[in-house]
Structures are given as structure tokens and as C-alpha cells.
Amino acid sequence: MRTQAVLFLLPTLGAAFAPSNRGIINSARSHLTVSGPQSHRQTTKATNVISRDGLLRPATKMSAAAVTESAEEGLGAKIFKTYVQVANVATTLFPLWTVLCSGIALKNPSAFNWFTTEYFTAALAALMLSMGITLKPDDFVKVASRPNAVVMQFSLCYIMMPVLALGLATVFGLDPSLMAGMVLVGSINGGQASNLCTYIARGNVALSVLMTTATTLGAIFMTPFLCKSLLGAVVPVDAAGIAMSTIQVVLAPIFIGMTTNKYFPNFVRAILPFAPVVGVVSTCLLVASAVAQVAEPILNAGLILQLPIILLHLVGGLIGYFLPRMTGFGETASRTMAIETSMKSSAFGFLLAKLHFGDYTARVPAAVSVVWMALTGSILAVIWRYIPVKASGKFDRSLVERYPPFRPKKFFKKLTGQKDN
């Protein structure tokens, strides 16, 4: 019940601060060009106005109230404008808040003891709810009609990233247990915080949500398969647990947000300016809580492990951007794939390492990844936030449009100068 209360109070609290759309006071217009008694009646009408409660009242008595109301609206608008400016700055400084919260969690892990599993789940759900209210069912229909971007990102998540993790571990000469931890980080699904970073970067949030859902469900079979193939280790994954968590933490809040957006658009418009703030606060708490749980292994990890983890997320994000761009995807989809690829669910990787890898050091790469994953994704999001995307007028090109299949008959006719009927 406490989790549900947190979810439904967040939008309500936001709406309490949003400026209301007050009705405009209407006044009767006078026409002074007509003389005689009719002129007198119309002049009398001009001295009356319709008040907010729908009653006709003398204009002389309403003038003071109208001025006061106008002043109040002006003050409310100024306060809200100031909030929007502050919120934009706070969102832009997202990487700074991530570093500060991580630093506090490393120095004093007990500061986040209050953030129990119940609050952790509520924060994740609040994060997804804050993204869900920005979406409409049509957004998902549009993305589902062109699933090539989801397929591309799934390949980046479960082919490119595991291979990159194994390569970096080999280059830096990590011992087998740390290498196992690195490969595990590369083989897990995308993190939910990627949806917020996509929103900040002005990416395709609906596409990001579908990618997160696809890779999370894909972790049921891909993570064990990759660990067995690349490491020779068997990592059991609770398929039913992952599926249920995905429904509770990702799909249900997004569905609630979209439903609210569809049936209560005015309410959503009132609370929408507060969505990024809720997302940033939720993400910072989630990162800090995860870091606090593994503060000791993070502090004990030397530079020899920090560097490959940083490069895993940074290089993975860059490849996740440039490879889609080179194969015909648009700017918005490429940004979305880059963030989704870079931001892994490191906390989930830490849990798997803790449960299924015998050596304690195997969980250290995932612990270190919690910090660098959030920092890399938030930096990419803030940079792209201030680089505008040119409207293309069409959805992202598919690979077939960019590289059409070879048709020998058509090619031969073109070579011989014949017209293609």
C-alpha cells in the first residue's frame, strides 16, 4: 500500500503547484453611437460584467476584484516560469547530482539505509510513470510498425556489448573472476534509467521503453546463454521473476501514465513540467542506494578495473550511436539506441554475480558499473539535449530503404538501357 501511495501522490503533488487555467472575465460591449433610450439601456449594460460565478455584477464593484485577480495570476505565472527555469537547470546538472549522490553513498553508505527494497521498487515505478505520461498509444503503434530499430538495439545489447566487455577485459589483463564480472555486465539488459535519459536527450521515449522491455525479457534466455558461451559458466536466471518485475515496474506504470494522458489530458499538461524532476530524483536515489550496498568493493577497485568499465559504457554508447547512423537510422533513433546500449542494468548484474558466481570479486565490476553507467548516460543525455534535431518529415529509414536488395533482372535492364516496366 505504501508503494501505491507514493505512486499516486507524486502526480497530485505536482498538480498542486501547477498554475490553473482561470476563466476570463467577460464584459458587455457598449455601442455609444445610438441615441435615445436605447443608448441609455446599452450604456447601462456596459456598466455590468459577468463574474466568475456566472452572475451579472456592477463593473464598478468588480474592478478592484478583477485587478486583484489579475495580479494573482501574474504572480502565479511568474512563480511557475521561475520553476521551469530552475527545473531546466537542475535537469541539465543531472550528471552532477549523480556524482554527488554516489559520493555520499560511498562515504556514508548508512545514509541510504532507509531506502529499502519497497522504496526502491516505488522509485523505479515512479520513474516509469513520469515517462508514461509523456506517451500515447499511437507512439507505440508507430514504433511497432517499424521494429528494425528494436532489432538493431537488441543486437547491440547482446552481441556488441558482451564482445566489447570480453575484449576490454582481455586487453587490460583482468584476472578470470573480474573478467567474468565484466562479461556479465555486458550481457545483461538495458536499465530503466535509460528512458529518463532518452527523455532529457529529446530522443524517442516510446522506442526507448520498447527497447528496455525487449532486452529485459531477452535477459531471461540471452544472459545465461552468453555467460555459458563466453565464460563456460552457468548463470541461472529467474525467468518468472524477471517477467513479473518487468510487468510491475515497467509496463504497468507506463500503461497507467498513457491511460492518464489519453483520458485526462488537462491534468497531464498540469503535471508534465514536474515529470523530469521526479525522474531525476528517482534515478539519483536508485543509483545512490545501489552504490551504498556495494560501497566497499567500489572503493577497493583500482584504476585497472575503473578504466575498462568506463570504456565499456562510453565506447558502447558511441558505437550504439554511430553504427545505427551509418546503417540508415535517423538522429533521434540513433540517440535513443546509444543511450539504451550504454546504460546497462548494473544492479541486476550485481545481484546475479552475488547469487551465482562463487568468487566475491566477480561482483565488483557490476558494482563499479553502477556509477559509470549512470554518469555516462546522463552526460550523453545532457549534451544531446542542447543539440537540436532537424525534422526529417518521415520516420527513421529502414535498412531496406537505405540498402535495397539486389535484383539481377532490374540491374541487367538498367545496364543495357532497357526500360523497367
Secondary structure, DSSP 4 states (H G I P E B T S, - for coil): -HHHHHHHHHHHHHHHHSPP-PPPPEEPPP-TT--SHHHHHHHHHHTEEE-TTS-EEEHHHHHHHHHHHHHHHHHHHHHHHHHHHHHHHHHHTHHHHHHHHHHHHHH-GGGGTTS-HHHHHHHHHHHHHHHHTT--HHHHHHHHTSTHHHHHHHHIIIIIHHHHHHHHHHHTT--HHHHHHHHHHHTSPBPTHHHHHHHHTT--HHHHHHHHHHHHHHHHHHHHHHHHHHHS------HHHHHHHHIIIIIHHHHHHHHHHHH-HHHHHHHGGGHHHHHHHHHHHHHHHHHHHTHHHHHH--HHHHHHHHHHHHHHHHHHHHHHHHTT--HHHHHHHHHHHH-B-HHHHHHHHHHH-SSGGGGHHHHHHHHHHHHHHHHHHHHHHTS-----SSPPPPHHHHSPPP-HHHHHHHHTT----
